[in-house]
Amino acid sequence: LRSISGVSNVHQVVCIKHQDEMENAESGGAAQTDFIYCYGAITEVLRCGPPYLHTGHKVLVLVIPGNPGVVGFYRTFIQTLYALFGCHHPVWAVSHAGHCTPPASMDMVEDADSTTDLDTFGLNGQIEHKLTFIRKHVPKETNLILVGHSIGCYIILEIMRRDPSLKILKAVMLFPTIERMAQTPQGKTMTPVLCHMRYIAYLSIFLLSLLPETFKRSLVKLVFAGIGSLDSSVVQPTVGLLSGDSAANAVYMAGQEMRKVLQRDNVTIKKNLEKLIFYYGATDHWCPVQYYNEIQEDFPTGDFRLCENGFRHAFVLDAGREVAKMIAGWIQPHLRI
């Protein structure tokens, strides 16, 4: 990406190796960050592996985040995956458009005049943003393994529907919010706030953005105090989210999710069933077990799994490493092409 964007310095990725194989898997390679413009909006790319893809890289593992689409939340997750793949296969995570704090040298949008009609930060814009990223930054001959989380799973289905020519080997759908979001227990609570009182949320975000950074950090730690095994790497991305614009963009996108994520796309699922692995939470208020039972009944030959490990919907807060270890085995056979 450095050779494409010319924005940030490229740091050599160092894969930490230990004699004990498990320690190597847990520590992994150091993920590096680039900021680029994609679909007219500031975009953060978190990358384990080389700064660009070449012909020797036959497979790219690409993570599509949930909402907020802040890739810093997935640092432990992608580092663990990269290490478990022997540091041989690049693993990237791409933020949602505008879900990051731009460096001082960059604005939130590349050219305000050219993006006025795109609705870049809306749900459809985020889908086109991912398609644009793949087309511009992933060579056509590269095979893709997509890992989606929450609304990232909906985006993956839309990617498959809109561009069937992409070379997608597998798509892992973690805690998929792909249908009837507003009717879920969490959706019923959040829809009034996101759709009818959105400007109150914006005001709250603005007031939080005025707080000193040290106070924001203390506030984040206080909110996360109940998570005993909190991954410390998620604290700084959360503080960054409180900067204002990125959080407002996340709220705007979430409001559209409540209105637009309605019926499940059975046609796309049927066409790609052999490529899809769905992983549902056992106590997930965004995609309840009822949805798991129904999709399993509709597609009896599909690969649908129900969590037996007690992982929360926002697994990156405390179980990024454990979830990565779990899905690495699902992905590994598809890396040998």
N, C-alpha and C positions, 0 to 999 in steps of 0.2 A: 504494500500500500504506500510505503514511503516513496517509491519510484513513481507512483501515480499521482499522489497528492502534493508532494513537495512541501508538506506543512510542518511535520514534526520530525525530530531526529530519530534515526533508527538505532535502537540499542540491540546489541547482540543477545540473542536468547540463549540462556545458559540452562542446560538440563542438569539438575542436581542429581548426582548418582551416589548411591550408597551400596554397601555390600548387601545389605538386607533388601530384598526386592520389594517388600511391602513399604518400607520407608521411602524407597524411590517413588513408588506409586503415589504415596500420600503427599510428598513434597513437590514433585513435578518440576516443570520448567517455568521460568518466570514469564508471566504474561506481560506483553508490551501494548501500549496504547497509541493509536493514531487518531487524529481528528481530520475529517475530510468533509467536503460538501457532496451530498448525494440527493438527487431530486430537489435541489435548491436549498436544502436545510443542513445545518450542522449535524454531524453524525460521528459518534465515537465507535471505533473498532478496537476490540480487545483481542489480542492475537497471541497464540502459542504456536511457535514455528517461525519460519523465515519471513522476511518483510514482503515477499511477493511469491506467487506461485510460478513454478516452471514445469516443464514436461515430465520431470521425475515425480511430481506430486499427482498421482492418479486420482486421489480422493481428498476432498475437503470436508471436514465436519464443521457445519455452520449452525450456531445456536441462535434461534429467534426468541427473544425474551418475552416475558409477560408485560404487564403494565403496573408500575412504571417500567419502561424499557431501558433501564440503566444497566449497562453491561458490567459495571463495577461489582454489582451484586453477584455476578457469575464467575468471579475470578477464581475462587477455590474450585468450583465445579469444572471449569475448562482446563485448569492446570492439572487437576487429577486425571481427567480424561487423557490429556496429552501424555502424561507420564505413563499411564497404563497402556498406551499404544506404543510404548518404547521411544517416545519422542521422534517417531518416524512420520507421523501423519499430522498435518496442520489442523489446529482446532481454533476457530474464530467465533466471536460473538459480535453481532452488529446491533447497535442501539436503535431504538425507534428515532425517527426524525425529530430533532429538537428535545430529546430526553437526555440532555447532557449540558454541562456548563462549558461554554466555549472558552478556549484560551483567549487571552487578552487581545491577540492579533486577529481574531475571527469574530464575526457577528453570528447571530442566530440563523439568519438566512443569507444566502449568497448574493441574491439580487431581489429585493422586495418587489420590484415591478414585474419580474418574470414569474414570480410564484403566487401572485395575487389570486389567480383563478384555480390554483391546483388543490387547495385545501390540504396542503401537505401534512398537517398535524392531525387530520381526521383519520378515521379507520381506513377508508379507501386509499387515502394518500399514503398511509403507512404500508399498505400492501404494495402499491406501485413503487414505493421507496425501496422495498426489499428486492423487487424484481429488477429495478434499475441497478441496485448494488451488485446483484449477481451478474447481470449482463455486462457491467463495466469492469468489475474487479475479479471475476472468476473466469478463467479461460474456458472456451466452449468444450474442450476435450476433457475437462475435469469432471469427475463424478462427484455428486453431492450426497452426503448423509446429513439430513436436517434434523435438528433437535428443537422442538418447540415446547414452550412452557406457557400454560394458560392461554391467553389470547394469541400467543405465538403459534398455537396449534391451528387456530382459525386462519391465520395468515398463511400458514403452510398449505392448508387445503386450497386456499384461493390461489396461491402460487402454482399449485399443480393444475388447477382448473384453467387458469389464464395462460399458462405456457407449458403445454404438455411436452414440448421438445426438450425441456431441461433434463439432464441426465441424473435423475434422482434415484439412488439405489435403495434408500431406506429413509423413513421419517419416524422418529420417536416422538410421541405426543404425550407430554407429562402434564397431568392434571388439566385436561383439555376443556376449555370453555368454548365450545363450538356450537352451542344451541341454547335457546331459551334462557339467556343470562338474566334477564329482568325477572324471571319467574323463580329463580333459585332463592334459597333463604337469604343469602348475602345480597342478591340483586334486589329483592324486595325492600331491604333496608337502605341500600345505596342509591337506587334509582331516583327517588325524590330529591336527594341531595345533588346528584350528578346532572339531572335533567331539568329540575325546576328551581333549584337554589344554587346553581353553579356559580353565580357571581358572589354569593356569600363565601363560597369556598375560595374563590379568587382573592377576596379581601383578606381572608385568613392567611393564605399563602403569602400575600404581599407583606402583611405585618410580620410574619415569621422571617421573611427575607431580610428585614431590617435589623434583626438581632445580631449581635457580635458572633463571630465564628465559634469562639470558645463556649458561649452560652448555647449555641445550636448543638454543639457536640455533647454537652452535658445533658441537654434535653433529649437528644436521641438515645443516649445511654440510659436515661431514666425510663423512657418508653420501652426500651428493649430489656429492661432489668428482669422481667419475668421469664426471659428465655435463658435458662441456665447454661446451655452450651452454645451461646451466640457466637457465630463466626465473626471475629473482630474485623475482618476485611470489609464487612458491609457497613461499618459505621461511617467512614468517610464518604462513600457514595450517597448515603442517606443525608448527610450534612449538605453535600453538593446539591441534592434534590431540593433542598429548602431555599435555594438561591432565588427562586421565584418563577422565571420563565419556563424552566423544564417541568416543574410541578404543575404549572398552569396548563401546559401542553398535555400532560398526562391526564389531568382532570377532563380536558376537552375530549380527548380520545375515549376516555372511559364513558362519558355521556353518550357518545355515538355507539359504543359497544352495547349499551343497554337498549338502544333503539334498533340496532341493525343486526345483532346476532340473534336470529330468531329460529327458523327451522334448520335442522341439521342437513348438510349437503350430502345426501345419500348417493347422488349420482357420482360425485367425485370420489367418495369413499369406495364405492363399488368398483370404479375403474382402477383404483390404486390399492385395493385391499391387501394384496400380497406385499406391498411396500410399507404398510403402516403397522406400527405397534402403539397401542393406546394403554396408558397407565393412569388409572383413576384412584383418587384418594378414598379411604374408607370413611372419613369424617370431613369431607370437603364441602363447604357451604356454597362454593361457586359451581361445582359440578357434582351433585349428589349421587349416591349409589343407585338411585332410581334411573338416572341417565345411563349408568354403566349397564344395568340389567336390560334396559330397552335396546341399546345399541348391540348388545350381545345377542339378543333375540332376533334382531333384524339382520345381523350378519354372523350366523353361527360358525362360519369357517374363518372368521377374523381373529386377530391376535389382540385380545383385550385382557388386561390384567388389573386386579384390584389390590391396592396396597395392603401389605401385611406387616409393615414396619413402623406404622404410626407416623409417617412423614406428613408434615403440614403442607397446605397448598403453596405457601411461600417457603419452599424447602431450602432456598438459598440462605435463609437466616441461620440455620443450624445444622443442615444435613447435606450441603452441597457435595462434600466428599463422599458421603455414603451413597447418595443417588448416582453420582458418577461411577462409583465402583459397580453399582447394580447394572447400569445400562451399558457399561463397557463390554460386558459379555454378549449383549444383544447386537452390538455394533461390530465387534471384532471380526466375525466371519466375512463381513462385507468389505473389509479393508484389503483382503487378499484377492485382488482382481488382476 
